[in-house]
Amino acid sequence: MTTKRLLTDSLRVAIGATLLCGCSGEIGPSNGGPGGPGSVMGGGPPTGGPPMGGPAGGGSGGSPSGAGLLNLPSGPLPTNGLHKLTAWEFANSLHDLLGSDVPLSPVEVDTLIGGFATVGASTVAISPAGVGQYETVLGAATSFAFADATHAGAVLSCVPSATTDAACLTSALSAFGRRAFRRPLSADETTAFVNLATTISNQMGSSVLAGVQHAVWAMLQSPDFLYRVELGAPSASDGGRLKYTGFEIASRLAATIWGSVPDDTLLDAAAGNALAAPDGIRAQVQRMIADPRAHRALAAFSDELFDAFALSQADKDPSFTAYTDTLRAAMLKEIELRVDDMTFTQKGDYLSLFESTTTFVNKELAAFYGVPFTAADSDFHRVDLPAGTPRVGLLGSAGILAGHAHSQLTSPTSRGKYVDTMLLCRTVPPPPPGVPPLPDHAPPGSTVRQVMEAHRSQAQCAACHAMMDPIGFGMENFDTTGQYRTTDNGQPIDASGTLDGVAFSSLAQLGSAVRKNASTGPCLVSKVYENALGRLPIDVDTAALDQLITRFNASGHHVDQLLVDLAGSDGFRFVSPTK
């Protein structure tokens, strides 16, 4: 029997068993709904509809507040299960386990639901074709990591010199397996991996490092690595509710805060029962958000919340010569850095980002924005845009503006829908059948706004477009690439609109309206909750979300504190947030 067959035959059976149990009218072509990272960051097209919810009240007397603004749908109680690693979590985990320089090829793309890959990963399994992809990628990665003793020493707690060094071999594989499986290996698992390493090592022409490489290759093809196994156990002190175990909490924390596997400190806390209560969990989160890995996890969340997938798909007419692939990447990076700076450096009010004129640019993006760039390098630098700039807040970021527009023309509908669904947590229904198509180009002398207003005058179009277009009109001073302009098709631009009865006449005023809207804060809390739990919030989450929203408001809308509070909440610690 060959070495490769020794390694893979039993794994294919195990993985295969897991697979079987796995679970609008606009001008021009549609870009699709809000999604997650695409070709800019890696990932795939969005699957599924927008997040659940409905039109929210304006926060006046008698109107809903807190989680009531989200209009959460009813549904069956959440259940336990397996969470397939997203492509991004898979890559992070391998880099943390095998080294940041380990080569990785793409694996099958993520399924996005409500814009988040983590939600999709809770509903899908690795495809039969994907099993082969993972085998190949992991084979190359482990071959690199165990190419010599120096490389292996950076991965293992000790490097065995021969198969007779049984103590080191057992210790090294046990320690690696604990991090990869996010829990201690059982005695039988340890024996099986040690035996596999020994068998491979003793083959003619092989070596002990080859044996260890194949054992690690086997571990990383196991469902216990490729899926987060989080089932919970009945807790007598909590009325028999299914409560996640210490090691399952460690797994959830590592996925949420780092997008990766737990470190030894977190696993030691789990082993010492320090993650059984909220205070112990919060203490670990405080430690974890001070780690550089927290920045990449926040960037990934930011990419999905601010629709990096749409930007990755937003190709423009060749006449827009400034719109290059490198500029598009810079647009995405700008948004990531603005959110990161407010969360981890300024530790300030997240909602203030909708009115801020402080941003981050490199040389290319600075030229596109028309702001001075005096740095000698090509890195990103924090800048304050000039007083009176029309490019205000996150909605003035070119990445959002370009991502929700067509090849030549803007799309008030797409831009407004993005604000509705991802920033205010409202559901925009799909267009009814039989809606007449809109032209690919505005007629001569007509603005996009005029075309959309004529379209909205038709009864079957009015209701949906009334939710989106009046918001999107506030961004009309920015063309399809996000470049500032004062005319459209030779006509002066009217950027006036309304949001929940609040009138505005510019993007800056729209940003203020979004910041002050009663739904914006609760929606952000809901999105963080959804991304962490890997499922869409439903009515049983109301109490947990209300508590988080109250604390978010009390903190001054600090995202770092929101992460701490989230991890200690019943929604995070239990399979279902209620009995």
N, C-alpha and C positions, 0 to 999 in steps of 0.2 A: 504494500500500500504506500502511495507517495506521501511526502510530507504535507503537501497542500490538501490532499484528501483527508489525512488524519485530522487536520485542523478544521476543515469546513463541513464534513458530512453531518456531524451531530449538530453543528450550529445552524445549518440550513433547516433541519427538522425543528429546532427550537424557535427560530425566527419565523419559519413558515406557520407554526402553530399560533404565534402571536398575530401574524397577519390575518389569519382566518378569524381570530377573535376580535380583531380591531373594529375595532369599531366601524331717452328723454328728449323731448323736443328741443333742439338747439340749432344754431347756425353752424353748419359744417359737421364733420364726423365727431362722434362722442369719444371722449377719452376714458369712459368708464367712471365708476364711482370711486370714492376714497379707498386707497389701498395701502400697501406697505412697501418696503424696499424692493425695487426692481433692479434694472441693470446697473444703476448707479451704485447700489450697495449690495446687490445680490439678492435673489428672491424671485418671486413669480407673480403672475397676475392675480388680482383680487378675486376671491370666490365668495359668494354669499352676498347678502344685502347689507344695507347700512345698519348701524346699531339701533336697537329697539328704543322706542320712546315716542313722544308726541309733542305737539306744540306746547311750549311752557308758558306759564303765566308771567306777567311782568313784575311780580313781587309786590304789588300794591295790596291794600287791605282785602282780605278774603281770598287772595290768590295762594296757590300752593307754594311751599318753600322746601328747602333741603332736597331730599330724595324725591319728594312729591313733584318737583319740577321735571323729573326724568320720566314720569309716566311709565314705570317699569311694568312689563307685561307679566301676567300670571303664567305659571308653568310648573311642571313636576319638580319635586325637591331635587337638588343637585345630587349626583351620585359619584362614587369614587371610580378610579380607573387609571389608565396609563396615559402618559403625555409624551408623544413622540418629540424628540429633540427637534427644534427648528434647525434649518441649515446654519443659521448664525450661532445658535447654542452649540451645535455639533462642532463647528470650527473653533469656537472659543474653548470648549472643553478639551479638544485635542491640543490646542496651543498651551493650555494650562497644565495638561498632563505630560505632554511629550516635548514641549519647548516651543517658543514663539517663532522659531525659524523652520519648523517642520513644514514640508511642502504639502499643500492640500489642493485637490481638484474639486470641482463642483459636485454636489450630490443633487438628488431630485429636489425640485423647487417646492416651496411651501404653499400650503393652501391658506388663503387669508379670508377670515370671516369678520365682518365689522371693521375691516382694516388691520386686524392684528393676526400675526402668524401664530401666536401662542394659542389663540382660540381655535384656529384651524387644526393645530397640532393635537388638540384634545379630541378630535373627531375622526382622524385618519390614521392609517397604519402605513408602514413602508410597503411599497408596491413590490411585486415579484421582480421586476426589472431593477428596482432600487436596491434590492438585496445584493445583486452583483456589483452595483456601483459602490456601495459601502465596502464590500470586500476588497475591491481594487484600491480605493482611496486609502483604506486603513492599512492595507498591505504595504503600499508605498510609504506611508507615514511612519509605520513601525520599523521598516527597513532602514529609513533614515535615522530614526532615533536610536537604533541599536547597531549602527554601522561599526562602532568601535567602543572601547571601554570608556573613552572620554565622553562621548555622547550618552552612553548608558548611565554614566555616573551622574549626569544632570537630571535623569529621570527616576532612578531607583534609589532607595534608601541605602542599599549596598549592592555592589556588583560582584556576583559569584565568580571565582576564578576557575572553577571546574564543577562538574555535576556532583562531585563528592562533597562540595561545600553546601551541604543540605540546609544548614541553619540560615545561611545568607540567602539562599534561593527561596526558601519558604518565607522568610521575613520580607524580602523584596517584593515578591508577588502578592503577599497578604496586604502590605502597605499600599501598593499600587491599586490593588483591587478594591480596597476600602474607599479610595477616592473615586475610582471609575464607577463603582456600583452605588456610591453614595451611602454606603453602609458596610459593616464588617462582612467579610466572606464567611460562609459557613465552613465547618471542618471539611465537609465533602467537597465543596467548591475549591478550597485551598489544595486539597489532595489531588483533585482532577487537574488543576492548572500546573502544579508541581510535576505531576506524572507526565503531562504533555511536554513540558519543557525538558524533562529528563529524557523522554523517548526521542525527541528531535535531536537533542544534543549528542546522543549516543550513536546516531546514524553516521555512517562512513562519510567523511569529508565535512561534517557539521562541527558546531562549536557550542559552548554553553551560551554565548550571546545569541546565537541563532535559535536555541531552544527557548530562551527568555523572550525573544522577539515573537516567536510563534505563540507562546502562551499569552502575551499581551495582545497580540492580534486577535486571538480567540476571545479574550475578555471584551475587547472593544466591538466585536461583532455580536455580542450577547444582547438580548433584549434588555437585560438589566443595566446596560450602558445606553443603548440607543433610545430607550424610553425611561422617563421618570416614573417609577412605580410608587404611587402614593395612594394607598388604600384606606388608611386609618384603622383604628381599633376601638371597640366599645370602651368608653370611659365611665366607670362606676360613679366617680365623683361628679360627673356631668350628666347624670340621668341616663346613662347608656348611649349617649350620642357618639357618633364616629368621630374620634379625635385623631389627628395625624400624630404619628409617633415622633420621637425626638429626631430620628434620622430622616424621616419624611419631612419634618419641618426644616431640617438642614438642607435637604434637597430643594425645597421650595424657596428658601431664602437665597441660596446660591443662584438659582435660576432667575429670581426676581431682581436681585441687587447686582449680580455679576454676569448673568446670562451664561453660567458655566457650572462646574462641579464645585462642591464644598472644599475648603481647605482643611488641613488637619485641626486647626483651632476650632473650627465650627463643628467638625465631627467629634472632637473631644468633648465639646459642650453637650452634644447630643448624648454621647456615651455617659456623661456624668449627670444626666437628667436635668441639665440647666436650661433646656428649651421646652420644659413642660408648662411653664407659666409665662404670661405676657412680659413681665419684667426681664426675664432672662433672654427672651427673644429680642426685645428692644435693645438690650445691651449689645447683643451681637450685631444688630443692624447699625448701631452707632459706630461700631468698629469697622464694619464692612463698607459703609459709605465714605469712609476716609481712605479707602484703598483705591488705587487708580482704576481698577476694574469696574468700579461703579460708574465711571464716566462713559465707558463704552456701552453699558446697559442703558443709561439715560439717553445716549445718542440713538440707540436702536429704537427706543420708545418714541423719541422725538421724530425720527424718520417716519414711523408709522402714523403718529398723530398728525403730522404735517404733510403726509402723503407724498413721500419720496417716490413711490411707485408711479404716481401720475407724472412727476417731473421726469423720471427716467424714460417715460413713453412720449414725452411732449416734444416731438420733432417739429421743427419749424421750416418755413419756406426758405430756400437758399438765399433769398434776397436779404434775410436778416444775418448779415455776415458776422456780426459780433457774437452771435449765439453759437458758441463752440461747445464741444464736449467738456473741455476743461472749465469753461464758464459754468456749465450746468453743474459740474461737481462742486465748484466753488459756491454756487447758490445753495446747495444742500448743506455744505459745511458751515455756511454762515448761520443757518437756522440752528444747527446742532450747537454751535458755540454760544449763541445767544441764550439758549435754554440752559446749557451747562454753566455759563457764567452766572446767571441769576440764581441757579440752584446751589452750586457748590462754592462759588467765590463771593458773590455779593450776599448770598443767603437772604434774598429779598423776596418781594411780592411777585409771584408768577404773573398775576393779572396785569402788572405794570408793563409787561412786555408788549401789550397791545397799544401802548402810548409812547413807548421809549424810542428815542432817536439815537441810542447807542447801539452800535453793531460791530461786526467783525468783517474785515475785507482783506483779500490779498491784492496784488497789483492789478490783475485782470478784472476782478469784481469792482475795485475802486474806480478804474477807468470807465466801466459800464455805468456805475452810479454817478460819475462825474465828481468824485471827491478827491482831494489831494492824497497822494501816497508817497511819503518821503523815505520809507524804509528801504535799505539797500538789498534786502532779501525778498524772497517771494512767499514768505510765510504769511499767515493771517495775523492781523493786528487789530486791537480794539480802537474804534474811532467814534467820535461824536459827529453826526451829520450836521450840516450848517443850520443855523436858526432859520425857521420858516420853511424847512424842507418839506416837500409834499410826500416824501417817502417815510412814513411814520409807522412804527410798530411792526409786529410780526406780519401783519397783513400787507405791509409794504415791502416785505422780502420778495425779491424777484423769483425765488424758488416756488413760492405759493402762487404768485401771479402767472408765471410761465407754465406751471404744472396744470393749471386749470384754464387753459385757453387752446384755441385751435392752431392750425399751421400758419394761417395768415391773420385771422381775426380773434378778437377777445371772445369770451363767453361769460356774460353776466350770470347765466343760468348755472354753469359749472362752478363758478366762483361762489355764488350764493349758496348752492347746494353744499359745497364743502363746509362753509361756515355753519350752516344749519345742522348737518349731520355729525361733523367731527368736533365742533367747538361748542355747540348748543345742545347736542344729543337729541335732535329731532328727527323724525322719520319723514322722508319725502317719498311719497308713493311713485311708482313707475308711471310713465305716461299711458293713458288709456289707448286701446286699439283704435286705429283709424285716424290718428292725429296726422294732419297733413305735414309733410316734411318742409323744413326750412331751407332756403337757398344756401349754397356753399359760400356765397359772397354777398355782401350788402350791395344793393343797387346803387348806381352812381348818385352821388349827392345825399345818400342816406347814411345815417349812423347805425351802428349795431343796436343802440338803444331804441331807435325808431322802429327798426325791424322787429325787435322783441316786443315792443309795446303793441304793435299791430297784431302780432301772433297772440299775445295775451288777451286781446279783445275777443277772441273766439271762446265761446262758453266752455268747450271741453278742455281748453288749455289754461283757463284763468286760474283755477284753484291752486294747481301745483306751482305755476310760474309766479303767482303772487307770494309764495313762500320764499322763492329763491331770487328772482330778478331784482326786486327792490334792494336787496343786500348787495348783489353783484354790481349794480350800477355805481356803487360807491368806489369801485376799483377801476372805472373806465378811463381814468387819466393815465393808465399804464397799459401799454400795448401787449401783444401776445407773448413777447419775450420778457415782459416786466419793465420795459424801458418807459420813462416818463414821456408824456405827450400832452398837448393841449387841444389837438383837433383829431377828428376821426373822419376819414373820407372827405377831408376838406371842410368839415363843419365843426363848430365849437362843441366841446364836450360838456354834457350835463351830467355831473357825477352825484346828483342828489338822489336820495332814497330814504327808506324808513326801516327801522328794526323795532318791532313790537311797539309801534307808535312813536318812537323817537326819530325825529327827522335829522338828516345830515346832508351835507353838500360836498363832502370830500372824503378821501380815504382816512385822513387824520380823525375826522369826526366819526366815521364808521368805527375806527379802532376804539375810540372812547365809548361809543355805544356798546360795543362788544364787551369791553372791560367792565362796564357798569351793569350789564345785563344780569338779571338774577340767576340765569341758567349757566353762565360761563364757569363759575367756580365748581358747582356741583357736577357739571359735565366732565371737567378735568379729573375730579376725584373718581367719578364713575369709570373713566377710561383707564386710569391707573389700576383700579380694582379689577376691571375686566382683563387687562393685560396680565396681571399677576396671577389671577385665578384660572385663566385660560378658558373662560366661558362668558357668555353674555349675562349681565345682571338681570335678575327677575324679581318679582314682588317679595320673595322671602329675604332678599338682601336689603330691604328698605331700612330696617333698624340699624344694621351694620353700616350702611352708607350714610345714614343720618348722623351717626356718631362721628364718622370720619369727616363729613362735611362741616360739622360743628367745630371739630378740632382744627380743620384746615382754615376756617375763617378766623378762629381764635389765634392761630399762629401767625396771622398776617399773610396767609396764602403761600407758605413756604413748602416747596416740594420735598426738600430733604426731610422735614418733619413729617410730612404726609407718608413717606415711605416707612418711617419708624412706626407711626400709628397704624398703618395698614398691617404691618407684620404682626402686631399684637392684637389685632381684631379677631373676633370670632369667625368672620368670613374667611380669614386666612388660616386659622388654627383648626377649624372643623370642616368636615366634608360638607355639611349644611350649616349655615349661620344660625339657624333656629332649630329647636327640638322637633 
